């Protein structure tokens, strides 16, 4: 049984994340989506809201593959979270070169802390590659249309958040 951990902030989950989740399911038997609490980043959505949105979105993927998907909030070191959930593979999405330098350092340092965990990089479908939660929030806050970047449910959640 191969378990992968896909960590992120998911503030909120986008079509880019969902694409990576779908691709990860083709590689592992069990996929744990690790939701970083990330108090420092000052997330727009609370941990509970982010987890609920992810759970609602992955519910729609369940029939498509035999992979078991779980959502797991975490606040500790990524490699400790991987050990806690029994994951031996870290799944990461790679967008442009901008992601590369950070990811390169993360792999290098994580590997020295735990050599048994392998990191796998996946690329989303072309139209989803430029999507970043940060820009989705910015566009939605300014009343722009993010329907090409998030699901209708997440779009509604963003609208509610910004009309509060
Ligand atoms: P963001 O950087 O958008 O705030 P996260 O921290 O939640 O997103 O990212 C979690 C993981 O998902 C990271 O590995 C990130 O590179 C990946 N990811 C996010 N958006 C995309 C995308 N559009 N295409 C591919 N990977 C993505």
Backbone and ligand atoms as CSV (ligand in chain L), in Angstrom:
chain,resi,resn,atom,element,x,y,z
A,1,UNK,N,N,0.853,-1.199,0.000
A,1,UNK,CA,C,0.000,0.000,0.000
A,1,UNK,C,C,0.886,1.245,0.000
A,2,UNK,N,N,0.771,2.039,-1.041
A,2,UNK,CA,C,1.622,3.215,-1.203
A,2,UNK,C,C,0.832,4.461,-0.780
A,3,UNK,N,N,1.367,5.183,0.211
A,3,UNK,CA,C,0.672,6.393,0.672
A,3,UNK,C,C,1.456,7.639,0.290
A,4,UNK,N,N,0.769,8.596,-0.311
A,4,UNK,CA,C,1.372,9.875,-0.668
A,4,UNK,C,C,0.786,10.986,0.183
A,5,UNK,N,N,1.607,11.988,0.458
A,5,UNK,CA,C,1.134,13.164,1.197
A,5,UNK,C,C,1.246,14.373,0.278
A,6,UNK,N,N,0.130,15.036,0.063
A,6,UNK,CA,C,0.127,16.248,-0.762
A,6,UNK,C,C,-0.123,17.447,0.164
A,7,UNK,N,N,0.936,18.150,0.539
A,7,UNK,CA,C,0.779,19.240,1.498
A,7,UNK,C,C,0.573,20.597,0.829
A,8,UNK,N,N,-0.114,21.479,1.515
A,8,UNK,CA,C,-0.293,22.842,1.003
A,8,UNK,C,C,-1.141,23.647,1.960
A,9,UNK,N,N,-1.378,24.890,1.575
A,9,UNK,CA,C,-2.213,25.758,2.412
A,9,UNK,C,C,-3.672,25.682,1.940
A,10,UNK,N,N,-3.850,25.540,0.646
A,10,UNK,CA,C,-5.189,25.385,0.051
A,10,UNK,C,C,-6.125,26.504,0.502
A,11,UNK,N,N,-5.678,27.744,0.321
A,11,UNK,CA,C,-6.438,28.905,0.807
A,11,UNK,C,C,-6.884,29.784,-0.354
A,12,UNK,N,N,-7.877,29.373,-1.137
A,12,UNK,CA,C,-8.633,28.131,-1.079
A,12,UNK,C,C,-8.115,27.122,-2.117
A,13,UNK,N,N,-8.731,25.936,-2.122
A,13,UNK,CA,C,-8.400,24.910,-3.124
A,13,UNK,C,C,-8.794,25.431,-4.513
A,14,UNK,N,N,-7.893,25.229,-5.491
A,14,UNK,CA,C,-8.139,25.721,-6.857
A,14,UNK,C,C,-8.204,24.539,-7.834
A,15,UNK,N,N,-8.517,24.838,-9.081
A,15,UNK,CA,C,-8.534,23.781,-10.101
A,15,UNK,C,C,-7.122,23.230,-10.329
A,16,UNK,N,N,-6.096,24.052,-10.034
A,16,UNK,CA,C,-4.705,23.577,-10.122
A,16,UNK,C,C,-4.464,22.480,-9.089
A,17,UNK,N,N,-4.883,22.736,-7.836
A,17,UNK,CA,C,-4.737,21.722,-6.776
A,17,UNK,C,C,-5.500,20.444,-7.149
A,18,UNK,N,N,-6.730,20.624,-7.637
A,18,UNK,CA,C,-7.569,19.456,-7.937
A,18,UNK,C,C,-6.925,18.609,-9.038
A,19,UNK,N,N,-6.307,19.278,-10.003
A,19,UNK,CA,C,-5.613,18.563,-11.081
A,19,UNK,C,C,-4.459,17.733,-10.508
A,20,UNK,N,N,-3.711,18.322,-9.570
A,20,UNK,CA,C,-2.582,17.599,-8.956
A,20,UNK,C,C,-3.103,16.427,-8.116
A,21,UNK,N,N,-4.225,16.630,-7.431
A,21,UNK,CA,C,-4.820,15.553,-6.624
A,21,UNK,C,C,-5.207,14.381,-7.533
A,22,UNK,N,N,-5.827,14.714,-8.656
A,22,UNK,CA,C,-6.248,13.680,-9.606
A,22,UNK,C,C,-5.047,12.887,-10.126
A,23,UNK,N,N,-3.997,13.608,-10.469
A,23,UNK,CA,C,-2.798,12.938,-10.987
A,23,UNK,C,C,-2.125,12.105,-9.901
A,24,UNK,N,N,-2.139,12.610,-8.675
A,24,UNK,CA,C,-1.522,11.871,-7.561
A,24,UNK,C,C,-2.240,10.552,-7.340
A,25,UNK,N,N,-3.556,10.574,-7.511
A,25,UNK,CA,C,-4.354,9.363,-7.294
A,25,UNK,C,C,-3.927,8.242,-8.236
A,26,UNK,N,N,-3.389,8.608,-9.382
A,26,UNK,CA,C,-2.951,7.577,-10.335
A,26,UNK,C,C,-1.657,6.914,-9.860
A,27,UNK,N,N,-0.994,7.522,-8.880
A,27,UNK,CA,C,0.320,7.026,-8.450
A,27,UNK,C,C,0.323,6.338,-7.099
A,28,UNK,N,N,-0.667,6.634,-6.262
A,28,UNK,CA,C,-0.664,6.059,-4.905
A,28,UNK,C,C,-1.995,5.368,-4.594
A,29,UNK,N,N,-1.961,4.519,-3.563
A,29,UNK,CA,C,-3.183,3.821,-3.152
A,29,UNK,C,C,-3.977,4.651,-2.158
A,30,UNK,N,N,-3.242,5.481,-1.417
A,30,UNK,CA,C,-3.882,6.325,-0.406
A,30,UNK,C,C,-3.224,7.700,-0.500
A,31,UNK,N,N,-4.058,8.714,-0.613
A,31,UNK,CA,C,-3.516,10.075,-0.718
A,31,UNK,C,C,-4.013,10.889,0.470
A,32,UNK,N,N,-3.051,11.424,1.237
A,32,UNK,CA,C,-3.416,12.276,2.361
A,32,UNK,C,C,-3.153,13.721,1.939
A,33,UNK,N,N,-4.193,14.531,1.977
A,33,UNK,CA,C,-4.020,15.945,1.651
A,33,UNK,C,C,-3.727,16.657,2.970
A,34,UNK,N,N,-2.506,17.129,3.102
A,34,UNK,CA,C,-2.066,17.770,4.348
A,34,UNK,C,C,-2.362,19.262,4.279
A,35,UNK,N,N,-3.212,19.715,5.181
A,35,UNK,CA,C,-3.592,21.134,5.152
A,35,UNK,C,C,-2.800,21.874,6.227
A,36,UNK,N,N,-1.870,22.706,5.789
A,36,UNK,CA,C,-1.020,23.431,6.730
A,36,UNK,C,C,-1.858,24.487,7.445
A,37,UNK,N,N,-1.757,24.511,8.755
A,37,UNK,CA,C,-2.534,25.483,9.524
A,37,UNK,C,C,-2.076,26.897,9.163
A,38,UNK,N,N,-0.750,27.070,9.070
A,38,UNK,CA,C,-0.163,28.308,8.543
A,38,UNK,C,C,-0.703,29.602,9.122
A,39,UNK,N,N,-0.644,29.722,10.427
A,39,UNK,CA,C,-1.113,30.960,11.070
A,39,UNK,C,C,-0.336,32.170,10.556
A,40,UNK,N,N,0.964,31.970,10.273
A,40,UNK,CA,C,1.825,33.086,9.853
A,40,UNK,C,C,1.373,33.695,8.531
A,41,UNK,N,N,0.898,32.810,7.624
A,41,UNK,CA,C,0.484,33.288,6.294
A,41,UNK,C,C,-0.822,34.077,6.381
A,42,UNK,N,N,-1.502,34.047,7.543
A,42,UNK,CA,C,-2.761,34.764,7.719
A,42,UNK,C,C,-3.774,34.350,6.678
A,43,UNK,N,N,-4.175,33.062,6.691
A,43,UNK,CA,C,-5.081,32.580,5.646
A,43,UNK,C,C,-6.423,33.314,5.634
A,44,UNK,N,N,-7.008,33.440,4.459
A,44,UNK,CA,C,-8.331,34.077,4.320
A,44,UNK,C,C,-9.388,33.160,4.931
A,45,UNK,N,N,-9.279,31.858,4.623
A,45,UNK,CA,C,-10.243,30.881,5.121
A,45,UNK,C,C,-9.660,30.180,6.347
A,46,UNK,N,N,-10.516,29.942,7.337
A,46,UNK,CA,C,-10.062,29.235,8.541
A,46,UNK,C,C,-9.681,27.810,8.149
A,47,UNK,N,N,-8.975,27.153,9.037
A,47,UNK,CA,C,-8.595,25.760,8.774
A,47,UNK,C,C,-9.842,24.916,8.514
A,48,UNK,N,N,-10.876,25.132,9.329
A,48,UNK,CA,C,-12.111,24.343,9.194
A,48,UNK,C,C,-12.742,24.582,7.821
A,49,UNK,N,N,-12.745,25.837,7.391
A,49,UNK,CA,C,-13.335,26.158,6.081
A,49,UNK,C,C,-12.523,25.516,4.954
A,50,UNK,N,N,-11.187,25.583,5.063
A,50,UNK,CA,C,-10.341,25.012,4.001
A,50,UNK,C,C,-10.526,23.494,3.919
A,51,UNK,N,N,-10.570,22.861,5.107
A,51,UNK,CA,C,-10.747,21.401,5.130
A,51,UNK,C,C,-12.104,21.028,4.532
A,52,UNK,N,N,-13.152,21.769,4.909
A,52,UNK,CA,C,-14.505,21.462,4.416
A,52,UNK,C,C,-14.562,21.620,2.893
A,53,UNK,N,N,-13.915,22.663,2.367
A,53,UNK,CA,C,-13.925,22.871,0.911
A,53,UNK,C,C,-13.188,21.735,0.193
A,54,UNK,N,N,-12.046,21.315,0.762
A,54,UNK,CA,C,-11.277,20.223,0.131
A,54,UNK,C,C,-12.110,18.944,0.161
A,55,UNK,N,N,-12.729,18.680,1.329
A,55,UNK,CA,C,-13.518,17.445,1.441
A,55,UNK,C,C,-14.659,17.425,0.435
A,56,UNK,N,N,-15.313,18.570,0.263
A,56,UNK,CA,C,-16.422,18.643,-0.696
A,56,UNK,C,C,-15.908,18.393,-2.117
A,57,UNK,N,N,-14.746,18.946,-2.443
A,57,UNK,CA,C,-14.216,18.781,-3.811
A,57,UNK,C,C,-13.738,17.359,-4.061
A,58,UNK,N,N,-13.063,16.745,-3.068
A,58,UNK,CA,C,-12.555,15.394,-3.327
A,58,UNK,C,C,-13.679,14.361,-3.322
A,59,UNK,N,N,-14.806,14.700,-2.701
A,59,UNK,CA,C,-15.950,13.772,-2.710
A,59,UNK,C,C,-16.325,13.480,-4.160
A,60,UNK,N,N,-16.187,14.477,-5.012
A,60,UNK,CA,C,-16.518,14.323,-6.425
A,60,UNK,C,C,-15.517,13.476,-7.191
A,61,UNK,N,N,-14.329,13.260,-6.628
A,61,UNK,CA,C,-13.283,12.493,-7.331
A,61,UNK,C,C,-13.321,11.024,-6.957
A,62,UNK,N,N,-14.032,10.732,-5.858
A,62,UNK,CA,C,-13.908,9.390,-5.273
A,62,UNK,C,C,-14.240,8.250,-6.213
A,63,UNK,N,N,-15.278,8.433,-7.035
A,63,UNK,CA,C,-15.643,7.351,-7.944
A,63,UNK,C,C,-14.618,7.117,-9.032
A,64,UNK,N,N,-13.807,8.151,-9.325
A,64,UNK,CA,C,-12.905,8.109,-10.476
A,64,UNK,C,C,-11.681,7.224,-10.278
A,65,UNK,N,N,-11.319,6.931,-9.036
A,65,UNK,CA,C,-10.160,6.065,-8.829
A,65,UNK,C,C,-10.334,5.276,-7.532
A,66,UNK,N,N,-9.529,4.231,-7.395
A,66,UNK,CA,C,-9.652,3.375,-6.207
A,66,UNK,C,C,-8.864,3.955,-5.035
A,67,UNK,N,N,-8.146,5.034,-5.289
A,67,UNK,CA,C,-7.308,5.623,-4.236
A,67,UNK,C,C,-8.159,6.200,-3.111
A,68,UNK,N,N,-7.758,5.911,-1.887
A,68,UNK,CA,C,-8.446,6.448,-0.712
A,68,UNK,C,C,-7.888,7.854,-0.475
A,69,UNK,N,N,-8.783,8.829,-0.358
A,69,UNK,CA,C,-8.319,10.208,-0.132
A,69,UNK,C,C,-8.727,10.644,1.273
A,70,UNK,N,N,-7.744,11.188,2.013
A,70,UNK,CA,C,-8.033,11.691,3.364
A,70,UNK,C,C,-7.529,13.117,3.461
A,71,UNK,N,N,-8.159,13.897,4.338
A,71,UNK,CA,C,-7.726,15.280,4.538
A,71,UNK,C,C,-7.224,15.391,5.976
A,72,UNK,N,N,-5.998,15.913,6.124
A,72,UNK,CA,C,-5.347,15.875,7.435
A,72,UNK,C,C,-4.674,17.220,7.751
A,73,UNK,N,N,-5.229,18.006,8.681
A,73,UNK,CA,C,-4.569,19.269,9.045
A,73,UNK,C,C,-3.242,18.984,9.760
A,74,UNK,N,N,-2.251,19.831,9.571
A,74,UNK,CA,C,-0.987,19.630,10.298
A,74,UNK,C,C,-0.299,20.958,10.572
A,75,UNK,N,N,0.473,20.942,11.664
A,75,UNK,CA,C,1.176,22.170,12.051
A,75,UNK,C,C,2.644,21.881,12.309
A,76,UNK,N,N,3.013,20.596,12.279
A,76,UNK,CA,C,4.401,20.227,12.588
A,76,UNK,C,C,5.236,20.185,11.317
A,77,UNK,N,N,6.459,19.713,11.440
A,77,UNK,CA,C,7.337,19.581,10.279
A,77,UNK,C,C,6.708,18.635,9.261
A,78,UNK,N,N,6.925,18.979,8.001
A,78,UNK,CA,C,6.338,18.171,6.931
A,78,UNK,C,C,6.762,16.699,7.019
A,79,UNK,N,N,8.051,16.467,7.267
A,79,UNK,CA,C,8.491,15.061,7.316
A,79,UNK,C,C,7.890,14.333,8.522
A,80,UNK,N,N,7.620,15.072,9.602
A,80,UNK,CA,C,6.971,14.436,10.756
A,80,UNK,C,C,5.517,14.130,10.422
A,81,UNK,N,N,4.886,15.038,9.690
A,81,UNK,CA,C,3.504,14.798,9.267
A,81,UNK,C,C,3.466,13.562,8.374
A,82,UNK,N,N,4.454,13.455,7.463
A,82,UNK,CA,C,4.511,12.291,6.561
A,82,UNK,C,C,4.628,11.006,7.372
A,83,UNK,N,N,5.493,11.023,8.383
A,83,UNK,CA,C,5.650,9.822,9.244
A,83,UNK,C,C,4.347,9.536,9.979
A,84,UNK,N,N,3.710,10.597,10.512
A,84,UNK,CA,C,2.456,10.420,11.273
A,84,UNK,C,C,1.384,9.720,10.443
A,85,UNK,N,N,1.308,10.095,9.156
A,85,UNK,CA,C,0.233,9.533,8.330
A,85,UNK,C,C,0.694,8.291,7.551
A,86,UNK,N,N,1.968,7.928,7.732
A,86,UNK,CA,C,2.488,6.733,7.062
A,86,UNK,C,C,2.772,6.948,5.582
A,87,UNK,N,N,3.124,8.189,5.210
A,87,UNK,CA,C,3.403,8.470,3.790
A,87,UNK,C,C,4.889,8.330,3.495
A,88,UNK,N,N,5.202,7.752,2.347
A,88,UNK,CA,C,6.601,7.629,1.933
A,88,UNK,C,C,6.890,8.500,0.712
A,89,UNK,N,N,5.850,9.117,0.180
A,89,UNK,CA,C,6.023,9.967,-1.004
A,89,UNK,C,C,5.382,11.323,-0.729
A,90,UNK,N,N,6.118,12.385,-1.037
A,90,UNK,CA,C,5.527,13.728,-0.961
A,90,UNK,C,C,5.156,14.135,-2.368
A,91,UNK,N,N,3.929,14.570,-2.572
A,91,UNK,CA,C,3.491,15.011,-3.881
A,91,UNK,C,C,3.535,16.534,-3.874
A,92,UNK,N,N,4.175,17.092,-4.884
A,92,UNK,CA,C,4.204,18.552,-5.002
A,92,UNK,C,C,3.857,18.931,-6.426
A,93,UNK,N,N,3.193,20.071,-6.578
A,93,UNK,CA,C,2.909,20.562,-7.918
A,93,UNK,C,C,4.011,21.531,-8.300
A,94,UNK,N,N,4.404,21.518,-9.561
A,94,UNK,CA,C,5.390,22.492,-10.023
A,94,UNK,C,C,4.725,23.389,-11.046
A,95,UNK,N,N,4.818,24.667,-10.788
A,95,UNK,CA,C,4.296,25.621,-11.777
A,95,UNK,C,C,5.485,26.146,-12.561
A,96,UNK,N,N,5.708,27.433,-12.561
A,96,UNK,CA,C,6.810,27.975,-13.359
A,96,UNK,C,C,8.130,27.809,-12.611
A,97,UNK,N,N,9.198,28.329,-13.189
A,97,UNK,CA,C,10.514,28.258,-12.548
A,97,UNK,C,C,10.489,28.854,-11.149
A,98,UNK,N,N,9.534,29.759,-10.911
A,98,UNK,CA,C,9.443,30.412,-9.606
A,98,UNK,C,C,9.312,29.395,-8.477
A,99,UNK,N,N,8.602,28.299,-8.708
A,99,UNK,CA,C,8.431,27.265,-7.676
A,99,UNK,C,C,9.713,26.454,-7.482
A,100,UNK,N,N,10.536,26.421,-8.533
A,100,UNK,CA,C,11.626,25.453,-8.547
A,100,UNK,C,C,12.649,25.659,-7.436
A,101,UNK,N,N,13.065,26.905,-7.251
A,101,UNK,CA,C,14.139,27.159,-6.293
A,101,UNK,C,C,13.741,26.756,-4.875
A,102,UNK,N,N,12.531,27.139,-4.500
A,102,UNK,CA,C,12.034,26.796,-3.173
A,102,UNK,C,C,11.920,25.280,-3.019
A,103,UNK,N,N,11.357,24.639,-4.031
A,103,UNK,CA,C,11.160,23.188,-3.972
A,103,UNK,C,C,12.499,22.451,-3.929
A,104,UNK,N,N,13.467,22.971,-4.671
A,104,UNK,CA,C,14.807,22.398,-4.726
A,104,UNK,C,C,15.428,22.393,-3.327
A,105,UNK,N,N,15.270,23.501,-2.614
A,105,UNK,CA,C,15.803,23.585,-1.255
A,105,UNK,C,C,15.060,22.662,-0.314
A,106,UNK,N,N,13.724,22.633,-0.467
A,106,UNK,CA,C,12.909,21.792,0.414
A,106,UNK,C,C,13.291,20.324,0.284
A,107,UNK,N,N,13.439,19.861,-0.967
A,107,UNK,CA,C,13.799,18.452,-1.184
A,107,UNK,C,C,15.159,18.175,-0.559
A,108,UNK,N,N,16.108,19.075,-0.820
A,108,UNK,CA,C,17.472,18.881,-0.322
A,108,UNK,C,C,17.514,18.797,1.191
A,109,UNK,N,N,16.775,19.670,1.854
A,109,UNK,CA,C,16.819,19.686,3.318
A,109,UNK,C,C,15.984,18.558,3.912
A,110,UNK,N,N,14.797,18.332,3.339
A,110,UNK,CA,C,13.964,17.228,3.841
A,110,UNK,C,C,14.685,15.895,3.703
A,111,UNK,N,N,15.423,15.738,2.595
A,111,UNK,CA,C,16.108,14.468,2.341
A,111,UNK,C,C,17.198,14.209,3.383
A,112,UNK,N,N,17.828,15.319,3.820
A,112,UNK,CA,C,18.865,15.129,4.847
A,112,UNK,C,C,18.246,14.807,6.199
A,113,UNK,N,N,16.985,15.234,6.391
A,113,UNK,CA,C,16.320,14.933,7.660
A,113,UNK,C,C,15.698,13.540,7.639
A,114,UNK,N,N,15.234,13.119,6.467
A,114,UNK,CA,C,14.651,11.780,6.345
A,114,UNK,C,C,14.819,11.286,4.910
A,115,UNK,N,N,15.831,10.414,4.734
A,115,UNK,CA,C,16.175,9.944,3.384
A,115,UNK,C,C,15.162,8.946,2.831
A,116,UNK,N,N,14.244,8.476,3.691
A,116,UNK,CA,C,13.322,7.436,3.213
A,116,UNK,C,C,12.107,8.022,2.488
A,117,UNK,N,N,11.961,9.348,2.551
A,117,UNK,CA,C,10.794,9.964,1.902
A,117,UNK,C,C,11.204,10.559,0.556
A,118,UNK,N,N,10.499,10.171,-0.480
A,118,UNK,CA,C,10.807,10.638,-1.840
A,118,UNK,C,C,9.805,11.724,-2.245
A,119,UNK,N,N,10.283,12.744,-2.946
A,119,UNK,CA,C,9.364,13.790,-3.412
A,119,UNK,C,C,9.104,13.615,-4.901
A,120,UNK,N,N,7.852,13.704,-5.268
A,120,UNK,CA,C,7.463,13.561,-6.676
A,120,UNK,C,C,6.833,14.869,-7.133
A,121,UNK,N,N,7.278,15.385,-8.264
A,121,UNK,CA,C,6.724,16.636,-8.787
A,121,UNK,C,C,5.793,16.365,-9.955
A,122,UNK,N,N,4.664,17.032,-9.922
A,122,UNK,CA,C,3.675,16.857,-10.986
A,122,UNK,C,C,3.343,18.219,-11.590
A,123,UNK,N,N,3.032,18.204,-12.873
A,123,UNK,CA,C,2.609,19.451,-13.523
A,123,UNK,C,C,1.143,19.348,-13.889
A,124,UNK,N,N,0.429,20.428,-13.637
A,124,UNK,CA,C,-0.998,20.451,-13.953
A,124,UNK,C,C,-1.177,20.647,-15.457
A,125,UNK,N,N,-2.384,20.385,-15.918
A,125,UNK,CA,C,-2.789,20.680,-17.300
A,125,UNK,C,C,-2.465,22.148,-17.610
A,126,UNK,N,N,-2.102,22.435,-18.864
A,126,UNK,CA,C,-1.615,23.777,-19.221
A,126,UNK,C,C,-2.476,24.925,-18.687
A,127,UNK,N,N,-3.810,24.816,-18.833
A,127,UNK,CA,C,-4.622,25.978,-18.440
A,127,UNK,C,C,-4.697,26.167,-16.931
A,128,UNK,N,N,-4.315,25.132,-16.184
A,128,UNK,CA,C,-4.348,25.242,-14.712
A,128,UNK,C,C,-2.994,25.644,-14.126
A,129,UNK,N,N,-1.959,25.579,-14.954
A,129,UNK,CA,C,-0.612,25.820,-14.433
A,129,UNK,C,C,-0.412,27.188,-13.795
A,130,UNK,N,N,-0.948,28.261,-14.386
A,130,UNK,CA,C,-0.661,29.568,-13.771
A,130,UNK,C,C,-1.473,29.870,-12.513
A,131,UNK,N,N,-2.422,29.011,-12.166
A,131,UNK,CA,C,-3.331,29.332,-11.050
A,131,UNK,C,C,-2.603,29.294,-9.706
A,132,UNK,N,N,-2.776,30.348,-8.937
A,132,UNK,CA,C,-2.235,30.402,-7.575
A,132,UNK,C,C,-3.335,30.938,-6.660
A,133,UNK,N,N,-3.490,30.323,-5.496
A,133,UNK,CA,C,-4.531,30.753,-4.549
A,133,UNK,C,C,-4.424,32.249,-4.255
A,134,UNK,N,N,-3.194,32.712,-4.135
A,134,UNK,CA,C,-2.968,34.120,-3.786
A,134,UNK,C,C,-3.603,35.058,-4.831
A,135,UNK,N,N,-3.411,34.721,-6.103
A,135,UNK,CA,C,-3.957,35.575,-7.169
A,135,UNK,C,C,-5.468,35.417,-7.278
A,136,UNK,N,N,-5.953,34.201,-7.037
A,136,UNK,CA,C,-7.402,33.960,-7.053
A,136,UNK,C,C,-8.076,34.859,-6.014
A,137,UNK,N,N,-7.488,34.940,-4.816
A,137,UNK,CA,C,-8.054,35.778,-3.750
A,137,UNK,C,C,-8.032,37.245,-4.142
A,138,UNK,N,N,-6.937,37.648,-4.744
A,138,UNK,CA,C,-6.776,39.055,-5.149
A,138,UNK,C,C,-7.822,39.434,-6.210
A,139,UNK,N,N,-7.993,38.548,-7.195
A,139,UNK,CA,C,-8.949,38.820,-8.270
A,139,UNK,C,C,-10.370,38.856,-7.703
A,140,UNK,N,N,-10.685,37.879,-6.854
A,140,UNK,CA,C,-12.032,37.802,-6.300
A,140,UNK,C,C,-12.317,39.007,-5.396
A,141,UNK,N,N,-11.329,39.413,-4.648
A,141,UNK,CA,C,-11.495,40.571,-3.743
A,141,UNK,C,C,-11.845,41.829,-4.543
A,142,UNK,N,N,-11.286,41.913,-5.751
A,142,UNK,CA,C,-11.537,43.084,-6.606
A,142,UNK,C,C,-12.717,42.837,-7.547
A,143,UNK,N,N,-13.562,41.837,-7.178
A,143,UNK,CA,C,-14.776,41.540,-7.934
A,143,UNK,C,C,-14.545,40.970,-9.323
A,144,UNK,N,N,-13.376,40.397,-9.558
A,144,UNK,CA,C,-13.100,39.782,-10.863
A,144,UNK,C,C,-13.703,38.388,-10.920
A,145,UNK,N,N,-13.712,37.809,-12.106
A,145,UNK,CA,C,-14.319,36.497,-12.321
A,145,UNK,C,C,-13.253,35.404,-12.186
A,146,UNK,N,N,-13.395,34.547,-11.186
A,146,UNK,CA,C,-12.412,33.473,-10.982
A,146,UNK,C,C,-12.978,32.105,-11.366
A,147,UNK,N,N,-14.079,32.108,-12.120
A,147,UNK,CA,C,-14.744,30.834,-12.416
A,147,UNK,C,C,-13.892,29.886,-13.267
A,148,UNK,N,N,-12.849,30.399,-13.908
A,148,UNK,CA,C,-11.966,29.505,-14.674
A,148,UNK,C,C,-10.894,28.888,-13.785
A,149,UNK,N,N,-10.809,29.355,-12.558
A,149,UNK,CA,C,-9.709,28.940,-11.679
A,149,UNK,C,C,-10.134,28.095,-10.481
A,150,UNK,N,N,-11.409,28.212,-10.107
A,150,UNK,CA,C,-11.912,27.443,-8.950
A,150,UNK,C,C,-13.264,26.827,-9.303
A,151,UNK,N,N,-13.735,25.905,-8.473
A,151,UNK,CA,C,-15.047,25.294,-8.719
A,151,UNK,C,C,-16.144,26.299,-8.323
A,152,UNK,N,N,-17.384,26.072,-8.793
A,152,UNK,CA,C,-18.470,26.991,-8.429
A,152,UNK,C,C,-18.635,27.135,-6.905
A,153,UNK,N,N,-18.478,26.052,-6.149
A,153,UNK,CA,C,-18.655,26.127,-4.687
A,153,UNK,C,C,-17.595,27.029,-4.057
A,154,UNK,N,N,-16.365,26.911,-4.520
A,154,UNK,CA,C,-15.282,27.746,-3.974
A,154,UNK,C,C,-15.483,29.199,-4.406
A,155,UNK,N,N,-15.951,29.383,-5.625
A,155,UNK,CA,C,-16.248,30.732,-6.119
A,155,UNK,C,C,-17.282,31.412,-5.209
A,156,UNK,N,N,-18.330,30.658,-4.855
A,156,UNK,CA,C,-19.375,31.207,-3.967
A,156,UNK,C,C,-18.797,31.538,-2.593
A,157,UNK,N,N,-17.947,30.645,-2.101
A,157,UNK,CA,C,-17.340,30.872,-0.774
A,157,UNK,C,C,-16.489,32.144,-0.785
A,158,UNK,N,N,-15.782,32.364,-1.889
A,158,UNK,CA,C,-14.959,33.579,-2.011
A,158,UNK,C,C,-15.849,34.819,-2.029
A,159,UNK,N,N,-16.944,34.734,-2.791
A,159,UNK,CA,C,-17.855,35.892,-2.887
A,159,UNK,C,C,-18.428,36.216,-1.511
A,160,UNK,N,N,-18.822,35.162,-0.787
A,160,UNK,CA,C,-19.384,35.385,0.563
A,160,UNK,C,C,-18.345,36.037,1.465
A,161,UNK,N,N,-17.123,35.541,1.385
A,161,UNK,CA,C,-16.051,36.051,2.232
A,161,UNK,C,C,-15.833,37.539,1.979
A,162,UNK,N,N,-15.808,37.916,0.709
A,162,UNK,CA,C,-15.503,39.314,0.386
A,162,UNK,C,C,-16.709,40.233,0.516
A,163,UNK,N,N,-17.918,39.644,0.648
A,163,UNK,CA,C,-19.066,40.543,0.845
A,163,UNK,C,C,-19.319,40.749,2.347
A,164,UNK,N,N,-18.610,39.992,3.189
A,164,UNK,CA,C,-18.769,40.123,4.658
A,164,UNK,C,C,-18.275,41.495,5.126
L,1,LIG,P1,P,-0.404,28.298,-3.374
L,1,LIG,O1,O,1.076,28.278,-3.628
L,1,LIG,O2,O,-1.239,28.538,-4.592
L,1,LIG,O3,O,-0.824,29.117,-2.184
L,1,LIG,P2,P,-0.407,25.849,-1.862
L,1,LIG,O4,O,0.582,26.284,-0.865
L,1,LIG,O5,O,-1.713,25.442,-1.318
L,1,LIG,O6,O,-0.793,26.851,-3.000
L,1,LIG,O7,O,0.213,24.734,-2.789
L,1,LIG,C1,C,0.256,23.387,-2.457
L,1,LIG,C2,C,0.954,22.629,-3.548
L,1,LIG,O8,O,0.157,22.702,-4.731
L,1,LIG,C3,C,2.328,23.131,-3.935
L,1,LIG,O9,O,3.128,22.029,-4.286
L,1,LIG,C4,C,2.057,23.973,-5.158
L,1,LIG,O10,O,3.191,24.049,-5.988
L,1,LIG,C5,C,0.953,23.168,-5.791
L,1,LIG,N1,N,0.131,23.974,-6.685
L,1,LIG,C6,C,-0.665,25.011,-6.365
L,1,LIG,N2,N,-1.270,25.509,-7.457
L,1,LIG,C7,C,-0.829,24.756,-8.512
L,1,LIG,C8,C,-1.054,24.780,-9.928
L,1,LIG,N3,N,-1.826,25.687,-10.491
L,1,LIG,N4,N,-0.430,23.849,-10.695
L,1,LIG,C9,C,0.396,22.945,-10.121
L,1,LIG,N5,N,0.665,22.874,-8.811
L,1,LIG,C10,C,0.059,23.768,-8.006
